[in-house]
């Protein structure tokens, strides 16, 4: 079962603000990511996963990885 980052955040009892500080971004930016309004870079997705004690794969399905367009090629290359 794939959990969303927002679900894991809630399960950990962590606020969005605390997560934002852990990964080095602003509260508004983390809110947009967690609500699906923007996609983080691959690096940021990995930092979010690490901060939540999870993997990117656990937080986002492989069909809906939160990877920006500039990082999509990196993901394709690393999978091949």
N, C-alpha and C positions, 0 to 999 in steps of 0.2 A: 504494500500500500504506500502510495506517495503522499506525503504530508506537505502542506504548504508551509512556507517560512513563517507565515502569520500564525498558523496552528502551533508550530513548534515554539515560537516565541511565547505564546499564551501558556503552553504546557510548562515552560521553564519559569514562568512567573516573571518574565523580564519585560520591561517597558520598551516601547519603540525608541524612546530617547536614550535609554541605556545601551541598546543595540547600536544606535547611530554613533554614540561616543566610542564604543568598542571597535567599530570598523572605520572610524574616522570620517564620517560624513554628517551632514546636518539632519535635524529631525524631519524637515519637510521632504528631503530626498529619500530617506528610509521609508517614510509614509507612502510616497508615490510608488516605490518599489514593491512594498508589501501589498499595496492595493492594485498592483498590475497596471499602473498608469505610465510607468517607464521601466526599461530593462537595464539592469546594471551591466557593467563590463564583466568579463569572465573573472578577472581578478577580484572585483568587488563581490561577485556571487560566491566565490571561494572564501573570502573573508567573512561574509555573513554566515555561511555554512559552518565555518570553523568556530565562530563566536557562539553559535547555537549548539555546538557539539554534534554536528551532523555532516553529511556530505551534500554536495550540490545535487546529486542524483536523488537523495532522500527528500530534498526540499522541492525540487522541480522535476516533472516528468521529462523524459528524453525528447518527447515531441514538443515540449514547451519550455525548453531551457531559457533562462532569463538572460540571454546573451545578446549584446548589442550587435548590430550588423557588422561592425568592424571586426568583432571577435568571432563571427560565425565561421570564417575561413580557418581560423586557428583551430576551432573545434573539429571541423571537417578533416583538417590535416592530421590532428592528433588521433582521430578515430581510425583513419585509413591505415 
